[in-house]
Amino acid sequence: MRQNAINSEFGSSRGNNLYLYTKGGIFSLDGKEYVGEFHYVGTQPKTGPVPTPEAKVLHRLYNNTDHYTYDRLLGFNVPVLDRIDPKPFLYRPDEQAYIVGFDSRFFVEKFEDLSSYAIEIDQDQFNRVNVKGGIDGGLYQSVKIKWQLIGSREDIIRHNELELYNASKLIPTINYSVKNFLEFARINLV
């Protein structure tokens, strides 16, 4: 299901907003599988490409109608549902990061799941690991790396390779997510 979510949730960019669409297998609407456009208000997925008063709340996909009925009777106030899956983030350093020469990057990976892989997330999601409405720290290992952006080619490669090596002790598949140690680098030609 996770692969289906990645392949179907993300489409083209509209300005600063990411266009989100699901082909199914992720959300339900009124107990039935939802296929279509969606957006997030905070951590809550809703129908439609942008926030509107008519947008309806989407819930996790239910494979069993009894589970949906139970959750609905509880008003969807089920503690385990207070956690979210990580939303992949497309990292792009801003000019301030280039002035500093370094930037932080954040990754998560599901614990002890051989089919799992490292997912890059934004700082807000990273700060909300193990917080209500955030990523479940009992299911996902998280790591922060200090990514070098400015310097000589050799220094940048050495630093970023070491950062990924250290991060791989917690998230073994991180090297599959970031293969280019010079990604986003501005090399000083001295």
N, C-alpha and C positions, 0 to 999 in steps of 0.2 A: 504494500500500500504506500509506503514511503516514497518509492520510486515514482509511483503514479502521481503522488502529490507534487513532487519536484517537476516532473515533466509537464504536468497539466496546469499548475498554478501560475506559472510565470510566462508572460508574453512580452509585448513591446512596451517601451516607456512612453508615457504621455507627460511631457514636461518633467517635473520632479516626482510624479506619481508613477508607480509601477502598475501596469494593467494586469489584473488577476482574473483568471478563468479556470474553472475546474471541469474536467470531462467526467467527473464522478469518482466515487470511491473515497471521498474525503469528508464531505458534510452531508447533513440531512436537514430538510425543511419540513416541519410538521410530520416528522417520523418517516419521511420518504427521501431516498437518495436525491441529492441536489446536483444538477448540472447547469452551469452558467457562470455569469460574471459575479464577482464578489469583491468586497473591500474590507478593511479592518477599521474599526473605531476603537482605538486603544489596542486591546488584545482580542476583542470580540469580532468574529467574522460576521458580515451582514451581506444580504443580497444586493446586487447591482454594482456597477463599476465605480460609483462615487456615493458619498453619504447623502441620503435624502430622507425626508420624514416617512416615506413609504417603505424604506428598506426594512427587511425582516431579519431577525436574528437567526443565524445558522448554528446548528449544534453538530456534535460529532456524528459520524455515520453509525447508525444502529443496525447490527446484523440480526437482532432479536427484538421483535416488537414489545415483548415484556419488559426489556431494559428501557426502552423509550417510555413506555407507560409509567414505569417506576420513577424514572428521572423527572418526568412531567409532573407526577403527583407531588414530588418534592420541590417543585418549582425550579428544577435544574440546579438546585442548591446542593450539589453532591461534592464533598471536598476533593475527591480525586479529579473532578472536572475543573477545579480551580487552576489547574496547570495547563500550559499550552505546549505544543510542539514548536521547536525552533523554526523561525522563518528565515530562509537564506537571505543574505545581505550581499549586495554587489559593492565591494569596497572601492572607494575612489578617494585618494588623499586630497585635502584642500590646500590652499596656498599657505595657510598657517602651519600645516604639517611640514611643508617644504622649508619654511623659514626655520623651524626647529630642527629639521633634518631627520626626525624620527616620528613615527606614529604608532598607535596601538591598534592591533588587530585581534579579533576575538573569534574563538572556534568552540564548537561543542561536538560530541560524538556519543552515541548511545553506548552505555556500559555493556560489555560482554555480549555483543550482538555481532556475529560474523558478517552479517549482511549490511551492517551500519557503515557509515563513512563520515568524515569530518565535514561539518557545515560551518561556513563563516556566517557570523551573526553581527549585529550592530551593538554598540556599547550599551544602549538601553536594555536590550535583551540580556546581555551579559550581567548587568547590574541587578537584574531581576531573577537570576537563577536562585531557586529555593525560596522565592517570595510568592505569595498568593497572586495568581494571575500571570506568573512567570514560568520559566522552564523548570521542570522538575529535576533538581540536583540529585535525586535518588535514581533517576533514569539516565541522566546525561552527565558526562564529564566535561568540564569547561576549562579553557586555558586562554590566557592573554599573552600575546607576543609583542615585543618591541621591534617594529619593522624599520630598518634603516632606509632612508630615501635619498640622502645626499652623501657624497664622498667619492673616493676612488673606486673603481670597479672591483679591485681585489678586496678592499675593506668592506664594501657592501655585501659582496658574496660571502665573505668569511662570517660577518656578523649575522646575516639572515639565515645562512645555513646552520649556524650554531643555535640560533633561536628556534628554528624548526626541529633540529635534533633534540633539544631539550623538551620542546612541546610534544614530540612524538613519544616521550616516555609516558605521557598521560593520554594522548590521543594518537594511537599508532598510525592511523591513515591520513594524518595531516599532510604528509609528503605527497599524497595523491591529489590533494586539493590545491596546494601551492607548489608548483614544480619549478618556477622561474625565480631564482634568488634576486634577480635584478628587476622584478616586477615593480613598475612605477618609479624606478630609480632615475635620478638626474645625476649623471656621472660628472665629476669635476675633472676636467682635462688639464692636468698639470704637467 
